[in-house]
């Protein structure tokens, strides 16, 4: 989110081509989705590694290492905790060094995380050591994810313009969740045939393949002229950020515990992830324009209610079919919550600090997932795995008053 139209205009005034470049930017903005396709491709390849691990990492920790649900939540949440720590750094990096540089940095970090995954397998006989190394790998992957997604969002906004903020967030997210949708069955197959070793190898190799694509893409210029004030940016984005944090509990429940829920009830695991991701993608493909057109707060309110209903269905589901409906409704609802609140965040942020603004805004998601995953794990340990989804549904509903307030402030 780092390159705004104003920065474009200032740059082109300096080189005497203001009028021509303004016309070019208008044409790109009108066709923003085609302009985003190369960046979306890079995001898709990058996030395959997260999609591959998503359905099997809880099984590896819980069944393979014999550790409890709290540790499952801790391993899942460690990625988001690291993303939180690195998110502002990544946003400033995209503003000051350029979006392409940020994405390349993230891919290198992700590949090193894969090497740590491999190292953790050398100590499976000592679960405490193995999971500690795995936690380090997850943390490094979280930092890599932060650089990749912040860089991609800044890149997308530079190509499409700030007036297409909702569309950029929706389509970049579509690439990410398409990777989740395809990665889930692929990861389940690899894990069933070759164990966690195959996941670790893929986590090492796939980011290096993505580097080949990223290297071929044209860079966009950095936008930061002076070091932006983090305090000023956080003050602008904190309210939509809290809304995002509350609604992200549903996503945290899906990533960390839906595999255990389906396994405990004797249902095939991977369709839950694919159903969630496909519903998410379809909503963004056909409705991704709504936050820009109808208002971010209004859209966030409507879709968070759908997400909460999906989580409630997962809690109550008597059969796999109902569970999949719940997973799909969760994905459909969550799909436009992030861009909905995101439009409100960008609208309030300084124009030359949009990379930092998106980093600060997304940090609220990281806080939620870093805290929610272990907390939901404790809930599962004290009650049962199904209660996790009741708790997450209540958290999602807690964002409704925030969306109403933002709607009234427009």
C-alpha positions in Angstrom: 0.0 0.0 0.0 3.0 2.3 -0.3 2.7 4.2 -3.6 -0.1 6.8 -3.8 -1.2 8.9 -6.7 0.2 12.0 -5.1 3.7 10.5 -5.0 3.4 9.5 -8.6 2.4 13.1 -9.6 5.3 14.7 -7.6 7.8 12.3 -9.2 6.6 13.0 -12.8 6.6 16.8 -12.2 10.2 16.5 -11.4 11.0 14.9 -14.7 8.6 17.0 -16.8 6.1 14.3 -17.8 3.2 14.9 -15.5 0.4 14.9 -18.0 1.4 11.8 -19.9 2.0 9.7 -16.7 -1.3 10.9 -15.2 -3.1 9.5 -18.3 -1.2 6.2 -18.0 -2.1 5.9 -14.3 -5.7 6.5 -15.1 -5.7 3.7 -17.7 -4.0 1.3 -15.2 -6.4 2.2 -12.5 -9.3 1.4 -14.8 -7.8 -2.0 -15.6 -6.4 -2.7 -12.1 -7.0 -6.4 -12.0 -4.9 -7.2 -15.2 -2.2 -4.9 -13.8 -2.2 -6.9 -10.5 -1.9 -10.4 -12.1 1.9 -10.7 -12.0 2.0 -9.7 -8.3 -0.9 -12.0 -7.6 1.1 -14.8 -9.2 4.1 -14.2 -6.9 1.8 -14.1 -3.9 0.1 -17.4 -5.0 3.4 -19.2 -5.3 4.7 -17.8 -2.0 1.7 -18.8 0.0 1.5 -22.3 -1.3 3.9 -23.2 1.5 1.5 -22.0 4.1 -1.4 -23.8 2.4 0.5 -27.1 2.3 1.2 -26.9 6.1 -2.1 -25.6 7.2 -4.1 -28.9 7.5 -1.1 -31.1 8.6 0.9 -29.0 11.0 -1.6 -29.5 13.9 -1.6 -33.2 13.1 2.2 -33.3 13.1 2.5 -31.5 16.5 -0.5 -33.3 18.2 -0.1 -36.8 16.7 3.4 -37.0 15.4 5.1 -35.3 18.4 2.5 -36.3 20.9 2.0 -32.7 22.2 -1.3 -31.2 23.5 -3.7 -28.7 22.0 -2.1 -25.7 23.8 1.2 -26.4 22.1 -0.7 -26.8 18.8 -2.1 -23.3 19.3 1.3 -22.0 20.3 3.0 -23.4 17.2 0.2 -22.0 15.0 0.2 -18.6 16.7 4.0 -18.2 16.7 3.9 -17.4 13.0 1.5 -14.6 13.6 3.4 -13.3 16.6 6.5 -13.0 14.4 4.4 -11.3 11.8 3.3 -8.8 14.4 6.9 -8.0 15.5 8.0 -7.6 11.9 4.9 -6.0 10.4 5.8 -2.3 10.9 9.4 -3.0 9.9 8.1 -4.6 6.7 5.8 -1.7 6.0 8.6 0.9 6.4 10.9 -1.3 4.3 8.3 -1.3 1.4 8.0 2.5 1.7 11.7 3.2 1.8 13.4 0.4 -0.1 10.6 -0.5 -2.5 7.9 -3.1 -2.7 9.9 -5.6 -4.8 12.8 -5.5 -2.4 10.4 -6.3 0.5 8.9 -9.3 -1.4 12.4 -10.7 -2.2 13.4 -10.3 1.5 10.3 -12.2 2.6 10.9 -15.1 0.1 14.5 -15.6 1.4 13.2 -15.7 5.0 10.6 -18.2 4.1 13.2 -20.5 2.4 15.3 -20.4 5.6 12.2 -21.3 7.6 11.9 -24.5 5.5 15.5 -25.4 6.5 14.5 -25.1 10.2 11.5 -27.3 9.5 13.9 -30.0 8.2 16.2 -29.6 11.1 13.3 -30.1 13.6 12.7 -33.5 12.1 16.2 -34.6 13.3 14.9 -34.4 16.9 11.5 -36.0 16.6 12.5 -38.5 19.3 12.9 -35.5 21.7 9.6 -33.6 21.1 10.6 -30.6 23.3 13.6 -29.9 21.1 11.8 -30.6 17.9 8.9 -28.3 18.6 11.3 -25.5 19.8 13.1 -25.6 16.4 9.7 -25.8 14.7 8.7 -22.7 16.6 11.7 -20.9 15.3 10.9 -21.9 11.8 7.3 -20.7 12.2 8.6 -17.4 13.6 10.9 -16.9 10.6 8.1 -17.8 8.2 5.9 -15.3 9.9 8.5 -12.6 9.3 8.8 -13.7 5.7 5.0 -13.6 5.3 5.0 -10.1 6.6 7.5 -8.8 4.1 5.8 -10.7 1.2 2.2 -9.5 1.8 3.2 -5.9 2.8 5.4 -5.7 -0.3 2.7 -7.2 -2.5 0.0 -4.8 -1.2 2.3 -1.8 -1.7 3.2 -3.1 -5.2 -0.5 -3.5 -6.0 -1.5 -0.1 -4.8 1.3 1.5 -6.8 0.0 -0.2 -10.0 -3.7 0.4 -9.3 -3.9 3.7 -7.4 -5.2 4.4 -3.9 -8.8 4.8 -5.2 -8.8 1.0 -5.7 -7.7 0.1 -2.2 -10.5 -2.4 -1.6 -9.9 -4.0 -4.9 -6.2 -4.3 -4.4 -6.7 -5.9 -0.9 -9.4 -8.2 -2.3 -7.4 -9.5 -5.3 -4.1 -9.9 -3.5 -6.0 -11.8 -0.8 -7.6 -13.9 -3.5 -4.2 -15.1 -4.7 -3.2 -15.9 -1.1 -6.4 -18.0 -0.4 -6.2 -19.7 -3.8 -2.8 -21.0 -2.6 -4.5 -22.1 0.6 -7.3 -23.9 -1.3 -4.9 -25.8 -3.6 -2.3 -26.3 -0.9 -4.6 -28.0 1.6 -5.3 -31.2 -0.4 -1.8 -31.2 -1.8 -0.3 -30.9 1.7 -2.6 -33.7 3.1 -1.5 -36.0 0.2 2.2 -35.2 0.7 1.9 -35.7 4.5 0.1 -39.0 4.1 2.6 -40.3 1.6 5.9 -38.9 2.8 5.3 -37.4 6.2 6.3 -33.9 7.4 9.6 -34.1 5.5 7.8 -33.4 2.3 6.2 -30.3 3.8 9.6 -29.1 5.0 11.2 -29.6 1.6 8.4 -27.7 -0.1 8.7 -24.9 2.3 12.4 -24.6 1.4 12.0 -25.0 -2.4 8.8 -23.1 -3.3 10.0 -19.7 -2.2 13.1 -20.1 -4.3 10.9 -20.8 -7.3 8.8 -17.7 -6.5 12.0 -15.6 -6.6 12.4 -16.4 -10.3 9.0 -14.9 -11.0 9.6 -11.8 -8.8 13.0 -11.2 -10.4 11.2 -10.7 -13.8 8.7 -8.1 -12.6 9.3 -4.4 -12.9 10.0 -2.6 -9.6 8.1 0.5 -8.4 9.8 3.4 -6.8 9.8 3.9 -3.0 7.4 6.5 -1.7 8.7 7.6 1.7 10.3 11.1 1.5 10.7 11.5 5.3 10.5 8.9 8.1 6.7 8.7 8.8 5.4 8.9 12.4 4.3 5.5 13.6 2.2 7.2 16.3 0.3 9.2 13.8 -0.3 6.2 11.6 -1.5 3.9 14.5 -3.8 6.7 15.7 -5.4 6.7 12.2 -5.9 3.0 11.8 -6.4 1.6 15.4 -10.3 1.5 15.3 -10.6 -0.5 12.1 -7.6 -2.5 13.3 -9.5 -3.6 16.4 -12.4 -4.6 14.3 -10.1 -6.7 12.2 -8.5 -8.3 15.3 -11.9 -9.4 16.7 -13.0 -10.9 13.4 -9.7 -12.7 12.9 -10.5 -15.1 15.7 -12.6 -17.0 13.2 -9.7 -17.3 10.8 -7.4 -18.4 13.7 -9.9 -21.1 14.7 -9.9 -22.4 11.1 -6.2 -22.5 10.7 -5.3 -24.1 14.0 -8.3 -26.2 15.1 -10.6 -27.1 12.2 -8.3 -30.0 11.3 -8.6 -31.4 14.9 -12.4 -30.8 14.9 -12.9 -32.8 11.7 -10.5 -35.5 12.7 -12.1 -35.9 16.2 -15.5 -36.3 14.5 -14.2 -38.8 12.0 -14.5 -36.5 9.0 -12.0 -36.0 6.1 -9.9 -33.0 7.1 -8.8 -31.3 3.9 -12.2 -30.4 2.4 -12.7 -27.9 5.3 -9.7 -25.9 4.2 -10.6 -26.0 0.6 -14.2 -25.1 1.1 -13.2 -22.2 3.3 -10.7 -21.0 0.7 -13.0 -21.5 -2.3 -15.8 -19.6 -0.7 -13.4 -16.8 0.2 -12.1 -16.6 -3.3 -15.5 -16.6 -4.9 -16.7 -13.7 -2.7 -13.6 -11.7 -3.5 -13.9 -12.4 -7.3 -17.5 -11.3 -7.6 -17.9 -8.9 -4.7 -14.4 -7.5 -4.2 -15.5 -4.1 -5.5 -18.0 -3.6 -2.8 -15.8 -1.9 -0.1 -14.7 0.8 -2.6 -18.2 1.3 -3.9 -20.5 0.8 -0.9 -18.2 1.8 2.0 -15.8 -0.3 4.0 -17.6 -0.2 7.3 -21.0 -1.2 5.8 -19.4 -4.2 4.0 -17.4 -5.3 7.0 -20.6 -5.3 9.2 -22.6 -7.4 6.7 -19.8 -10.0 6.2 -18.7 -10.3 9.8 -22.2 -11.5 10.6 -21.9 -14.2 8.0 -18.5 -15.2 9.4 -20.0 -15.5 12.9 -22.8 -17.7 11.6 -20.3 -20.0 9.9 -18.4 -20.4 13.2 -21.6 -21.2 15.0 -22.4 -23.8 12.5 -19.0 -25.5 13.0 -19.7 -25.6 16.7 -23.0 -27.2 16.3 -22.4 -29.3 13.2 -23.8 -32.9 13.5 -22.3 -34.0 10.2 -19.5 -33.3 7.8 -21.9 -31.6 5.3 -23.0 -29.1 7.9 -19.4 -28.6 9.0 -18.4 -27.8 5.4 -21.3 -25.3 5.1 -20.0 -23.7 8.2 -16.4 -23.6 6.8 -17.7 -22.1 3.6 -19.8 -19.5 5.3 -16.8 -18.5 7.5 -14.7 -18.1 4.4 -17.4 -16.1 2.5 -17.9 -13.8 5.5 -14.2 -13.3 6.4 -13.4 -12.6 2.7 -14.5 -8.9 2.7 -14.0 -8.1 6.4 -10.2 -7.4 5.9 -10.7 -5.2 2.8 -13.8 -3.6 4.4 -12.0 -2.4 7.5 -8.9 -1.9 5.4 -10.6 0.7 3.2 -11.4 2.6 6.4 -7.8 2.3 7.6 -6.3 3.6 4.4 -8.8 6.4 4.2 -7.6 7.7 7.5 -3.9 7.2 7.0 -1.3 9.8 5.7 -1.0 9.6 1.9 2.7 9.0 1.8 2.7 6.3 4.5 0.3 3.7 3.1 2.8 0.9 3.3 3.3 1.6 7.0 -0.4 2.1 7.4 -1.2 -1.3 6.0 1.6 -2.8 8.1 0.1 -1.2 11.3 -3.4 -2.2 10.3 -2.4 -5.8 9.6 -0.5 -6.0 12.8 -3.9 -6.0 14.6 -4.6 -9.3 12.8 -1.2 -10.6 14.0 -2.0 -9.7 17.6 -5.3 -11.4 17.4 -3.9 -14.6 15.9 -0.9 -14.7 18.1 -3.1 -14.4 21.2 -6.2 -16.2 20.0 -4.6 -19.5 18.9 -3.1 -20.4 22.3 -6.2 -19.0 24.1 -8.4 -21.2 21.9 -6.1 -24.1 22.6 -6.7 -23.6 26.3 -10.4 -23.5 25.7 -10.2 -26.8 23.8 -8.1 -28.4 26.6 -10.6 -27.3 29.3 -13.8 -28.1 27.4 -13.8 -29.7 24.0 -12.6 -28.8 20.5 -16.1 -27.7 19.3 -16.3 -25.0 22.0 -13.4 -23.2 20.2 -15.8 -22.2 17.4 -18.4 -20.9 19.8 -15.7 -18.7 21.4 -14.5 -17.4 18.0 -18.1 -16.7 16.9 -18.6 -14.5 19.9 -15.3 -12.7 19.2 -16.4 -12.0 15.6 -19.7 -10.6 16.8 -17.8 -8.2 19.1 -16.6 -6.3 16.0 -20.1 -5.3 15.0 -20.3 -2.2 17.2 -17.0 -1.0 15.7 -18.2 -1.4 12.2 -21.4 0.6 13.2 -19.3 3.3 14.7 -17.0 3.6 11.6 -20.2 3.6 9.4 -21.5 6.6 11.4 -18.2 8.5 11.1 -18.1 8.5 7.3 
